[in-house]
């Protein structure tokens, strides 16, 4: 069992592995942060990457790290890549990459090495469960494993969610998660490019989720298309300059107005989710579209 201070426990376990022949400076190069959930710890991408660990990296080291952190499996994060937003996680200890995160009463199961999950989006996921209204039809154009669709289904009385997703691994995880959270009867999965699959959802939605980074601009036209005849609410994600969130929001509103010039737009909220990179923030614009 790890000590009350996990950093001390990690240091002690690695010191025990290195013994008297430990590499110079290794104990001063241990990670100071990680994500821990299920029986997994995810280390940052730079952990144990320095050349001082050359010749030390081994299953023995990973077992010592896992023991120090009180987990059975160990992974290391990487860059999310490609149009399918594929995870860059590398498993260091343990072959099974399926894990479940429990957050705000919702279980998110997924394969660590195939699907991404941003722990920093926790407040936005929780907020979506509070925003949806009873009886609403919600369309999620970039559903993934159910990042925002699941909180809507679990924590609101929305009538139905249409979840669009084109990553086969994410679709499998989403299907599992709907069953695990006992909300499958209120959700339909539409497999494929949401710009295409949304054509069959024209005019059905009261609310549309556009949770794609770095930009969900490709979903603006489909989002407007799926809104009901009188309009509805859009939740538009993107990256905006940290020093001027309003400028980004204005650009989104201008783009929406260009696509549908006959509608009126009202800014309901502009939320900073988290810092994404130096000088750039992950933002969400809530905008009401009225066609009356």
Backbone bond lengths (Angstrom), bond angles and torsions (degrees), N, CA, C in turn:
res aa  C-N    CA-C-N  psi(-1)  N-CA   C-N-CA  omega(-1)  CA-C   N-CA-C  phi
1 X - - - 1.469 - - 1.523 109.18 -
2 X 1.341 117.78 140.96 1.444 119.58 -179.56 1.517 111.64 -73.48
3 X 1.345 116.87 155.90 1.460 121.68 174.80 1.512 109.33 -66.31
4 X 1.359 115.81 170.49 1.453 120.01 179.79 1.521 111.61 -61.24
5 X 1.324 117.15 -33.62 1.463 121.41 174.71 1.525 108.39 -96.93
6 X 1.342 117.85 109.88 1.470 119.21 -175.66 1.523 113.29 -63.86
7 X 1.349 117.57 -27.79 1.453 119.50 178.24 1.535 111.04 -66.51
8 X 1.331 116.29 -40.64 1.460 119.92 176.63 1.514 110.93 -66.17
9 X 1.351 115.81 -39.85 1.456 119.94 179.50 1.524 111.04 -63.95
10 X 1.329 116.98 -43.30 1.462 121.10 178.01 1.521 110.41 -61.64
11 X 1.316 116.25 -45.64 1.465 120.49 -179.31 1.530 110.92 -61.60
12 X 1.329 116.13 -42.22 1.455 119.26 179.97 1.516 112.33 -65.90
13 X 1.325 117.87 -41.13 1.459 121.13 -179.23 1.519 111.57 -66.01
14 X 1.343 116.64 -42.59 1.466 119.87 179.94 1.518 110.20 -70.23
15 X 1.332 117.76 -37.27 1.472 120.27 176.40 1.520 110.15 -60.61
16 X 1.331 116.68 -41.46 1.452 120.27 178.40 1.515 112.25 -63.07
17 X 1.333 116.42 -36.76 1.466 119.90 178.51 1.526 110.91 -69.88
18 X 1.337 117.28 -43.39 1.460 120.80 -176.11 1.529 111.96 -69.99
19 X 1.331 116.36 -35.19 1.457 119.70 -179.03 1.513 112.06 63.72
20 X 1.307 115.81 -159.05 1.470 121.78 -177.85 1.521 112.88 -68.75
21 X 1.342 116.06 -19.59 1.463 119.12 -178.13 1.521 111.67 -96.96
22 X 1.348 116.33 19.75 1.456 120.55 -178.18 1.509 112.82 -57.49
23 X 1.326 116.67 146.41 1.454 121.45 -178.52 1.525 110.45 -68.91
24 X 1.311 115.81 143.71 1.464 123.15 -179.47 1.535 110.41 -59.05
25 X 1.317 115.92 125.02 1.459 120.77 173.58 1.508 115.29 82.19
26 X 1.330 119.61 -2.20 1.461 120.83 -176.23 1.525 111.95 -62.38
27 X 1.319 116.48 -42.94 1.454 119.31 -176.32 1.522 112.49 -67.99
28 X 1.338 116.27 -18.53 1.466 119.87 176.20 1.520 111.87 -89.21
29 X 1.332 116.07 -0.74 1.467 120.53 -177.09 1.527 111.20 -116.15
30 X 1.321 117.36 22.32 1.458 120.44 178.54 1.527 109.91 -77.37
31 X 1.328 117.30 148.09 1.470 118.97 179.31 1.520 111.25 -63.47
32 X 1.330 115.95 147.22 1.456 122.01 178.67 1.531 112.25 -102.41
33 X 1.312 116.49 -8.91 1.461 119.51 179.74 1.525 109.05 -144.95
34 X 1.323 114.50 157.07 1.452 122.37 178.85 1.519 107.38 -168.99
35 X 1.331 116.37 167.26 1.455 121.70 172.90 1.512 108.20 -104.82
36 X 1.322 116.34 134.98 1.463 120.76 179.41 1.529 108.87 -128.51
37 X 1.320 116.99 125.53 1.459 123.07 178.33 1.519 107.67 -159.97
38 X 1.344 115.40 160.11 1.456 119.64 -176.24 1.529 107.46 50.94
39 X 1.323 118.73 -128.82 1.473 120.25 175.06 1.535 109.79 -114.73
40 X 1.345 114.96 30.82 1.461 122.04 -173.32 1.526 110.61 -121.39
41 X 1.321 116.40 144.37 1.463 121.74 165.35 1.515 107.61 -119.69
42 X 1.333 116.65 130.53 1.455 122.41 176.64 1.526 108.53 -104.88
43 X 1.315 116.05 117.62 1.457 122.08 179.55 1.529 109.74 -88.24
44 X 1.338 117.73 154.56 1.468 119.39 175.54 1.523 111.02 -67.24
45 X 1.315 116.05 160.44 1.467 120.88 -173.56 1.527 113.32 -60.85
46 X 1.338 117.48 -28.78 1.472 120.48 -177.22 1.520 112.83 -84.62
47 X 1.330 118.56 -5.86 1.457 120.98 -176.73 1.528 111.42 -64.34
48 X 1.311 116.10 128.82 1.465 123.97 177.41 1.529 112.69 60.35
49 X 1.338 116.91 22.31 1.465 120.67 -177.79 1.523 112.65 -92.03
50 X 1.337 118.45 -18.06 1.464 121.53 -177.85 1.525 110.23 -64.26
51 X 1.315 114.83 152.16 1.470 119.92 -177.59 1.527 112.34 -62.57
52 X 1.343 118.01 -19.06 1.458 118.97 178.65 1.537 111.73 -64.21
53 X 1.349 115.86 -18.73 1.457 119.10 178.56 1.526 112.48 -90.14
54 X 1.343 116.76 -4.08 1.463 120.16 177.21 1.530 108.81 -57.69
55 X 1.287 116.87 131.22 1.451 120.59 -178.73 1.512 113.60 85.34
56 X 1.334 116.79 -10.28 1.467 121.32 179.63 1.524 110.61 -104.26
57 X 1.346 115.23 -33.37 1.463 119.21 -179.12 1.526 110.08 -59.37
58 X 1.308 115.67 126.17 1.468 120.96 -177.60 1.520 108.08 -168.81
59 X 1.296 115.58 170.94 1.460 118.87 176.74 1.521 110.27 -61.04
60 X 1.334 116.54 -33.46 1.456 119.84 177.90 1.517 112.28 -61.74
61 X 1.337 116.57 -41.92 1.455 120.34 177.47 1.517 110.57 -63.77
62 X 1.338 116.12 -45.77 1.460 119.18 -178.44 1.518 111.38 -64.15
63 X 1.319 117.52 -35.48 1.468 119.81 176.91 1.528 111.00 -66.42
64 X 1.318 115.84 -37.65 1.464 119.49 178.15 1.526 110.77 -66.09
65 X 1.329 116.71 -42.36 1.468 120.93 178.38 1.523 110.04 -62.63
66 X 1.336 116.37 -45.90 1.468 120.13 179.98 1.525 110.78 -61.73
67 X 1.323 116.93 -41.12 1.465 120.00 177.89 1.525 110.71 -61.92
68 X 1.323 116.59 -43.15 1.454 120.32 179.95 1.513 112.72 -64.02
69 X 1.323 117.44 -32.20 1.462 121.39 -178.52 1.523 112.34 -93.54
70 X 1.323 116.92 -3.36 1.456 120.23 177.17 1.505 114.23 71.77
71 X 1.342 117.94 36.14 1.459 121.73 179.97 1.519 110.05 -128.23
72 X 1.329 115.82 167.84 1.463 121.02 178.48 1.518 112.13 -100.32
73 X 1.352 115.89 -24.63 1.465 120.61 -177.60 1.516 110.14 -127.08
74 X 1.335 114.60 153.58 1.461 120.59 -174.99 1.519 109.01 -138.09
75 X 1.327 116.17 134.15 1.457 121.48 176.10 1.513 110.40 -134.09
76 X 1.325 115.21 167.64 1.465 121.26 178.25 1.521 108.00 -133.22
77 X 1.328 116.09 130.86 1.461 120.28 -175.16 1.521 111.59 -72.28
78 X 1.320 115.22 161.17 1.456 122.66 175.46 1.511 108.89 -145.62
79 X 1.312 116.85 -170.33 1.457 121.52 -178.90 1.532 110.98 -79.99
80 X 1.324 115.72 133.84 1.463 120.27 170.50 1.522 107.67 -70.00
81 X 1.335 117.49 134.00 1.461 119.38 -171.22 1.521 112.02 -139.12
82 X 1.322 114.29 158.24 1.461 121.98 171.18 1.512 114.02 77.33
83 X 1.329 114.46 167.41 1.459 120.81 179.72 1.519 112.42 -64.04
84 X 1.335 116.70 -25.05 1.457 120.40 -179.82 1.522 112.07 -85.56
85 X 1.356 117.35 2.73 1.461 122.09 179.01 1.528 110.10 53.87
86 X 1.337 115.50 54.11 1.452 121.24 -176.06 1.525 110.87 -79.59
87 X 1.324 115.06 142.12 1.455 121.59 -179.36 1.518 110.71 -68.28
88 X 1.330 115.42 149.32 1.453 120.76 175.01 1.511 112.30 -105.40
89 X 1.347 117.76 15.47 1.462 121.18 -177.01 1.529 110.68 -67.54
90 X 1.313 115.21 136.15 1.466 123.20 175.91 1.522 108.06 -113.64
91 X 1.333 116.69 126.33 1.458 120.10 177.34 1.530 109.40 -79.31
92 X 1.325 116.01 123.71 1.456 121.78 178.80 1.521 111.92 -96.22
93 X 1.329 115.80 -31.63 1.461 121.21 179.45 1.513 108.49 -143.85
94 X 1.342 115.55 122.19 1.459 120.90 -177.58 1.510 110.89 101.85
95 X 1.313 116.13 132.86 1.464 121.06 -178.89 1.516 112.63 -88.85
96 X 1.310 118.46 -27.40 1.463 122.70 -178.51 1.521 109.17 -78.92
97 X 1.326 117.24 118.95 1.468 120.48 -177.33 1.526 112.81 -103.06
98 X 1.346 118.28 9.54 1.470 120.74 176.82 1.529 109.59 -82.26
99 X 1.318 116.57 130.47 1.464 121.15 178.63 1.521 109.12 -142.74
100 X 1.310 115.27 160.14 1.461 121.73 178.81 1.524 108.70 -125.12
101 X 1.319 115.54 126.46 1.469 121.90 171.96 1.521 107.71 -102.49
102 X 1.321 115.77 130.41 1.472 119.94 173.84 1.514 108.11 -105.82
103 X 1.328 115.65 123.41 1.458 120.72 -173.61 1.521 108.81 -144.40
104 X 1.323 116.50 122.03 1.470 121.82 177.51 1.523 112.13 52.17
105 X 1.330 115.78 40.12 1.451 120.21 177.33 1.512 115.61 79.19
106 X 1.333 117.37 10.55 1.465 122.34 -179.88 1.526 109.02 -119.33
107 X 1.323 116.92 134.60 1.463 122.14 175.83 1.526 109.77 -97.42
108 X 1.340 115.30 123.23 1.464 121.70 177.73 1.534 107.58 -113.46
109 X 1.317 116.84 104.83 1.453 121.00 175.61 1.520 109.98 -98.81
110 X 1.335 116.95 141.63 1.461 120.66 179.90 1.523 109.89 -168.69
111 X 1.326 115.86 164.84 1.462 121.62 175.33 1.521 108.40 -88.31
112 X 1.308 114.84 120.60 1.466 120.80 -174.60 1.516 113.07 -57.25
113 X 1.322 117.17 -37.49 1.456 120.88 -174.60 1.524 113.13 -86.13
114 X 1.340 117.13 -5.25 1.456 120.17 -175.51 1.521 113.69 -116.74
115 X 1.324 117.76 -29.01 1.464 121.71 -176.38 1.515 109.78 -125.69
116 X 1.321 116.07 147.91 1.448 121.28 -179.99 1.526 110.38 -90.59
117 X 1.340 115.05 160.37 1.462 121.64 172.64 1.517 107.25 -154.13
118 X 1.322 116.52 122.19 1.465 120.72 -179.57 1.516 109.52 -101.40
119 X 1.343 116.64 107.69 1.456 120.59 179.19 1.526 111.19 -63.17
120 X 1.332 117.04 -25.44 1.459 121.07 -177.99 1.516 114.13 -71.09
121 X 1.336 117.51 -9.36 1.460 121.24 -179.54 1.526 112.63 -92.96
122 X 1.331 117.17 13.32 1.465 121.46 -172.88 1.523 112.56 -56.40
123 X 1.326 117.92 -43.85 1.463 119.70 -177.21 1.528 111.96 -67.47
124 X 1.338 116.04 -35.40 1.467 118.89 179.06 1.521 111.04 -70.39
125 X 1.329 117.06 -37.77 1.466 119.03 176.20 1.533 109.96 -62.59
126 X 1.319 116.10 -42.77 1.455 119.59 178.42 1.533 110.94 -63.85
127 X 1.317 116.82 -40.01 1.464 121.23 -178.61 1.515 111.74 -62.68
128 X 1.327 117.33 -38.28 1.460 119.41 -179.53 1.527 111.60 -63.09
129 X 1.314 116.46 -33.00 1.450 119.52 176.79 1.516 112.98 -68.51
130 X 1.339 116.17 -19.30 1.459 121.51 179.29 1.525 112.34 -96.08
131 X 1.324 117.91 -21.18 1.460 121.85 -175.56 1.528 112.99 -80.54
132 X 1.321 116.77 -38.94 1.466 119.82 -175.88 1.524 110.50 -65.16
133 X 1.321 115.73 142.07 1.465 122.09 -176.24 1.534 111.43 -106.47
134 X 1.322 114.89 156.81 1.465 120.72 -178.93 1.522 110.61 -57.31
135 X 1.323 115.03 134.67 1.453 121.18 175.96 1.512 115.40 83.53
136 X 1.332 118.09 -3.64 1.471 120.36 -176.70 1.529 111.92 -73.19
137 X 1.319 114.25 151.47 1.459 122.70 167.33 1.525 106.53 -101.75
138 X 1.335 116.44 123.75 1.462 122.23 -176.61 1.523 109.01 -115.15
139 X 1.321 116.48 135.63 1.463 121.95 173.40 1.523 108.20 -113.69
140 X 1.317 116.19 124.69 1.467 122.60 176.01 1.524 106.90 -107.10
141 X 1.334 115.81 109.29 1.465 119.82 -174.58 1.525 113.28 -77.12
142 X 1.334 117.75 -17.79 1.471 121.57 -178.43 1.522 108.02 -137.68
143 X 1.325 116.37 69.75 1.458 120.68 -166.15 1.518 114.39 -71.30
144 X 1.333 118.46 -31.20 1.455 119.67 -175.35 1.519 110.62 57.64
145 X 1.328 116.29 -136.29 1.466 121.24 -179.79 1.528 111.22 -85.69
146 X 1.340 115.91 3.52 1.455 120.54 -179.47 1.518 113.02 109.02
147 X 1.339 116.20 26.57 1.469 121.51 -175.19 1.528 112.09 -48.05
148 X 1.329 116.62 -48.52 1.461 120.85 -177.70 1.524 112.20 -109.10
149 X 1.317 117.44 -27.61 1.464 120.54 179.34 1.526 111.31 -65.01
150 X 1.333 117.70 -40.00 1.457 120.03 -177.88 1.528 112.70 -64.81
151 X 1.346 120.02 -45.87 1.466 118.08 176.29 1.530 112.75 -59.96
152 X 1.337 116.95 -37.20 1.463 119.89 177.30 1.526 109.97 -60.59
153 X 1.320 116.47 -45.93 1.456 121.08 -176.77 1.522 112.34 -70.21
154 X 1.341 116.37 -39.89 1.465 120.46 -175.43 1.523 112.14 -78.04
155 X 1.329 116.64 -38.41 1.462 120.07 -169.19 1.525 114.91 -109.47
156 X 1.315 118.21 2.25 1.463 119.65 176.99 1.521 109.84 -130.68
157 X 1.330 114.38 170.30 1.463 120.54 177.17 1.528 111.08 -101.45
158 X 1.336 116.43 30.49 1.460 119.63 173.95 1.525 109.06 -56.27
159 X 1.326 115.87 140.92 1.469 119.73 -175.26 1.523 111.80 -70.53
160 X 1.334 116.65 -41.37 1.467 119.57 -175.08 1.527 109.79 -161.10
161 X 1.330 115.35 147.28 1.457 122.34 174.74 1.522 108.32 -120.21
162 X 1.327 116.01 129.87 1.461 122.41 170.66 1.528 106.87 -100.63
163 X 1.334 116.29 114.71 1.460 122.21 -174.14 1.515 110.08 -107.02
164 X 1.335 116.42 115.51 1.468 122.22 -179.31 1.525 109.16 -99.81
165 X 1.331 116.89 130.66 1.470 120.22 -179.32 1.515 109.79 -157.40
166 X 1.359 115.95 140.14 1.467 118.31 -178.17 1.530 113.93 -115.62
167 X 1.327 118.88 -6.90 1.467 121.46 176.67 1.532 108.44 -81.90
168 X 1.350 118.85 114.91 1.473 120.53 -176.01 1.525 112.92 -56.62
169 X 1.345 117.57 -38.05 1.458 119.94 179.75 1.524 110.92 -67.13
170 X 1.323 116.89 -38.91 1.462 120.14 178.16 1.526 110.73 -67.13
171 X 1.332 116.76 -37.19 1.466 120.47 178.48 1.525 110.32 -62.07
172 X 1.325 116.94 -43.27 1.463 120.44 178.45 1.524 110.68 -61.52
173 X 1.335 116.15 -44.06 1.462 119.95 179.78 1.525 110.99 -65.57
174 X 1.337 117.01 -42.02 1.457 121.08 179.39 1.523 111.11 -61.11
175 X 1.311 116.49 -44.83 1.454 120.76 178.82 1.530 110.66 -59.08
176 X 1.325 116.42 -44.22 1.470 121.12 177.00 1.518 111.14 -61.83
177 X 1.333 116.44 -44.24 1.461 120.67 -174.91 1.525 112.50 -68.28
178 X 1.319 116.77 -33.99 1.458 119.62 176.30 1.525 110.70 -62.53
179 X 1.318 116.02 -41.89 1.463 120.10 177.97 1.527 110.66 -69.76
180 X 1.332 117.22 -43.79 1.461 120.81 -176.84 1.521 111.89 -62.86
181 X 1.331 116.15 -33.60 1.460 120.38 -179.98 1.526 113.10 -94.46
182 X 1.339 116.43 4.26 1.466 123.76 174.87 1.529 112.84 59.83
183 X 1.321 115.48 43.30 1.467 120.02 179.03 1.524 111.84 -129.28
184 X 1.332 117.06 13.53 1.466 120.78 -173.61 1.522 112.46 -61.23
185 X 1.336 118.21 -31.84 1.454 120.51 -176.54 1.531 112.55 -69.83
186 X 1.341 117.51 -12.66 1.464 120.96 -179.21 1.522 112.13 -108.60
187 X 1.308 117.02 16.37 1.469 119.67 -178.79 1.521 110.90 -139.87
188 X 1.325 115.45 138.53 1.463 122.45 173.21 1.518 108.18 -117.84
189 X 1.329 116.62 127.95 1.464 121.65 177.80 1.525 108.99 -92.83
190 X 1.322 115.96 129.89 1.465 122.11 176.72 1.527 106.93 -112.66
191 X 1.331 116.08 108.42 1.461 121.67 -173.43 1.517 110.38 -87.47
192 X 1.339 115.86 126.79 1.449 121.00 178.23 1.518 111.62 131.72
193 X 1.313 115.55 -174.80 1.455 123.10 179.42 1.529 109.09 -65.30
194 X 1.333 117.02 121.09 1.469 119.77 -175.75 1.527 112.47 -63.94
195 X 1.318 117.52 -22.05 1.459 119.55 176.51 1.521 110.59 -66.19
196 X 1.328 116.04 -23.19 1.464 121.64 178.18 1.529 111.29 -98.40
197 X 1.330 116.36 -49.64 1.464 119.09 -175.80 1.521 112.12 -65.00
198 X 1.341 116.78 -27.18 1.463 119.72 -179.37 1.526 112.37 -69.79
199 X 1.318 116.98 -15.32 1.466 119.13 178.15 1.525 111.38 -60.56
200 X 1.322 116.84 -29.08 1.454 120.55 178.52 1.513 113.46 -83.59
201 X 1.333 116.64 1.22 1.467 121.08 -178.50 1.525 111.78 -114.82
202 X 1.320 116.65 16.41 1.471 120.26 -176.04 1.524 111.25 -56.27
203 X 1.338 114.70 127.68 1.451 121.01 173.14 1.513 116.97 78.10
204 X 1.356 118.54 11.53 1.474 119.05 -173.87 1.522 114.16 -97.19
205 X 1.336 118.57 -19.11 1.463 120.78 -163.97 1.523 114.25 -96.09
206 X 1.322 114.19 143.11 1.463 121.78 167.36 1.524 110.66 -94.07
207 X 1.333 116.32 -25.29 1.464 122.21 -175.08 1.520 108.93 -147.80
208 X 1.344 116.47 139.01 1.462 121.05 -178.59 1.528 109.20 -129.00
209 X 1.332 115.71 132.75 1.459 122.83 178.75 1.523 108.79 -103.53
210 X 1.348 116.26 128.53 1.465 121.68 -179.95 1.527 108.31 -124.11
211 X 1.327 116.14 68.73 1.462 121.60 -172.96 1.503 114.54 -91.93
212 X 1.324 117.75 61.08 1.464 121.73 -178.85 1.517 110.29 -122.37
213 X 1.336 116.49 134.29 1.458 122.78 174.11 1.528 109.46 -116.94
214 X 1.329 117.72 150.78 1.466 127.87 7.52 1.516 114.60 -78.77
215 X 1.344 117.76 -13.29 1.457 120.26 -179.89 1.517 109.69 -151.90
216 X 1.321 116.38 140.70 1.467 121.32 175.36 1.525 111.10 -104.25
217 X 1.333 116.28 20.64 1.464 120.53 -175.07 1.518 112.23 -57.83
218 X 1.330 117.54 -33.60 1.458 119.93 178.38 1.514 113.16 -63.62
219 X 1.337 116.81 -14.74 1.458 120.09 179.58 1.513 114.30 -99.22
220 X 1.344 117.91 0.05 1.468 118.89 -177.22 1.533 111.85 -61.37
221 X 1.320 116.27 -50.18 1.466 119.50 -179.17 1.530 111.76 -64.50
222 X 1.349 119.32 -46.54 1.464 118.55 175.62 1.525 112.77 -59.67
223 X 1.334 117.82 -36.90 1.463 120.54 -179.72 1.520 110.89 -63.52
224 X 1.316 116.82 -44.10 1.462 119.98 178.20 1.526 110.69 -66.18
225 X 1.330 116.28 -34.39 1.456 120.40 -179.42 1.530 111.53 -65.58
226 X 1.335 117.97 -37.93 1.461 119.81 -175.15 1.529 112.88 -83.82
227 X 1.335 117.87 -14.01 1.461 119.44 176.61 1.524 110.89 -62.14
228 X 1.331 115.52 149.67 1.457 120.77 179.70 1.518 112.33 -66.00
229 X 1.317 117.98 171.60 1.468 122.54 -175.79 1.524 113.83 -56.62
230 X 1.315 117.78 -32.43 1.464 120.30 -178.97 1.521 113.00 -91.25
231 X 1.338 117.19 -6.84 1.458 121.64 -179.28 1.515 111.86 108.02
232 X 1.333 115.63 -153.66 1.461 120.55 -177.30 1.508 110.55 162.20
233 X 1.326 116.71 -157.86 1.459 122.55 -173.99 1.521 111.10 -116.79
234 X 1.335 115.99 135.13 1.463 122.70 174.63 1.526 109.35 -111.41
235 X 1.334 116.44 140.61 1.463 122.66 172.18 1.529 106.56 -116.20
236 X 1.323 116.26 101.87 1.462 122.82 -169.75 1.525 110.01 -103.97
237 X 1.334 116.45 119.53 1.457 122.09 178.57 1.533 110.01 -96.13
238 X 1.330 115.57 153.19 1.454 120.76 175.23 1.510 110.61 179.45
239 X 1.330 115.65 178.80 1.463 121.80 177.05 1.517 108.77 -106.21
240 X 1.334 115.94 127.63 1.454 121.34 179.17 1.511 110.97 -127.25
241 X 1.332 117.67 159.18 1.464 120.97 179.61 1.522 110.95 -62.21
242 X 1.327 116.54 132.86 1.456 121.31 -176.12 1.520 112.30 -60.10
243 X 1.344 116.70 -28.97 1.452 119.76 -176.41 1.528 113.10 -88.94
244 X 1.332 118.19 -5.10 1.461 119.53 -176.84 1.526 110.64 -154.76
245 X 1.327 115.83 75.40 1.454 120.60 179.28 1.525 111.38 -63.16
246 X 1.330 115.75 -35.43 1.457 120.16 -177.45 1.516 113.34 -62.10
247 X 1.330 116.31 -33.65 1.461 119.55 179.33 1.528 110.70 -63.41
248 X 1.315 116.07 -42.25 1.473 119.48 178.16 1.525 110.29 -64.00
249 X 1.336 116.98 -46.13 1.457 120.56 -179.79 1.531 111.07 -59.48
250 X 1.325 116.56 -40.11 1.454 120.59 178.53 1.515 112.01 -63.37
251 X 1.333 117.13 -37.88 1.456 120.79 178.23 1.530 110.90 -65.81
252 X 1.340 116.49 -40.15 1.463 120.13 178.26 1.525 110.08 -63.13
253 X 1.320 116.00 -46.57 1.464 120.16 -178.93 1.525 111.51 -63.63
254 X 1.335 116.60 -37.64 1.461 119.99 178.26 1.522 110.97 -65.39
255 X 1.333 115.91 -40.62 1.465 119.88 179.41 1.520 110.93 -65.36
256 X 1.338 117.20 -42.61 1.467 120.33 178.03 1.524 110.93 -63.26
257 X 1.334 115.77 -40.70 1.457 119.68 179.38 1.509 113.04 -65.39
258 X 1.323 116.52 -32.54 1.465 120.66 177.95 1.522 110.90 -68.29
259 X 1.342 115.88 -38.98 1.463 120.12 -179.57 1.527 110.76 -68.71
260 X 1.327 115.67 -39.77 1.462 120.08 -177.50 1.533 109.59 -132.87
261 X 1.315 117.31 76.70 1.470 120.61 -173.70 1.529 114.73 -66.05
262 X 1.311 118.69 -17.58 1.455 120.33 -178.08 1.517 114.53 -83.06
263 X 1.334 117.75 -7.79 1.456 121.21 -178.17 1.518 110.92 -96.48
264 X 1.329 116.02 156.10 1.462 120.62 174.40 1.520 108.76 -103.31
265 X 1.337 115.74 141.62 1.453 122.34 -177.70 1.518 109.68 -115.19
266 X 1.322 115.92 139.30 1.461 121.42 175.46 1.519 109.08 -129.08
267 X 1.317 116.96 123.42 1.456 121.26 178.42 1.522 109.01 -74.97
268 X 1.338 116.34 118.72 1.460 121.19 -178.90 1.519 112.14 -93.25
269 X 1.318 117.29 -38.26 1.466 121.15 -178.51 1.518 108.88 -164.27
270 X 1.325 115.26 151.90 1.463 122.55 173.37 1.525 106.37 -131.65
271 X 1.341 116.07 111.70 1.459 122.06 -170.83 1.519 110.73 -112.61
272 X 1.318 115.89 131.58 1.464 120.93 170.74 1.527 107.67 -89.13
273 X 1.309 116.36 117.97 1.461 121.00 -179.25 1.520 110.36 -81.03
274 X 1.338 115.74 -50.61 1.467 120.65 179.38 1.516 109.04 -173.80
275 X 1.325 115.93 168.74 1.456 120.41 170.69 1.526 108.99 -72.51
276 X 1.314 116.13 134.69 1.471 119.56 -178.56 1.520 111.61 -103.28
277 X 1.304 116.77 -38.25 1.463 124.20 -179.43 1.522 106.50 -160.45
278 X 1.331 118.10 166.59 1.462 118.56 177.95 1.533 111.55 -52.19
279 X 1.316 115.77 124.01 1.475 124.03 176.64 1.529 113.74 75.54
280 X 1.341 117.92 5.92 1.460 120.29 -179.74 1.525 109.87 -131.24
281 X 1.340 115.71 136.38 1.458 121.81 179.06 1.526 110.86 -118.50
282 X 1.324 114.83 148.59 1.471 121.57 170.13 1.522 106.33 -80.91
283 X 1.331 117.01 120.24 1.456 123.60 -175.77 1.529 110.67 -122.34
284 X 1.334 115.37 154.91 1.460 121.55 172.91 1.526 108.31 -131.27
285 X 1.304 115.34 126.01 1.476 121.82 175.86 1.512 108.32 -104.42
286 X 1.331 115.93 121.78 1.464 121.74 170.91 1.523 107.70 -95.15
287 X 1.308 116.76 121.14 1.457 120.50 -177.71 1.525 110.13 -133.19
288 X 1.317 115.14 134.97 1.466 121.27 176.77 1.518 109.18 -93.46
289 X 1.317 116.39 131.13 1.462 123.18 178.18 1.523 108.11 -109.42
290 X 1.322 116.39 121.47 1.461 120.80 -179.25 1.530 110.22 -116.82
291 X 1.325 116.12 131.57 1.469 120.82 -179.60 1.527 111.20 -113.39
292 X 1.317 117.93 15.22 1.456 120.76 -179.17 1.520 110.55 -113.18
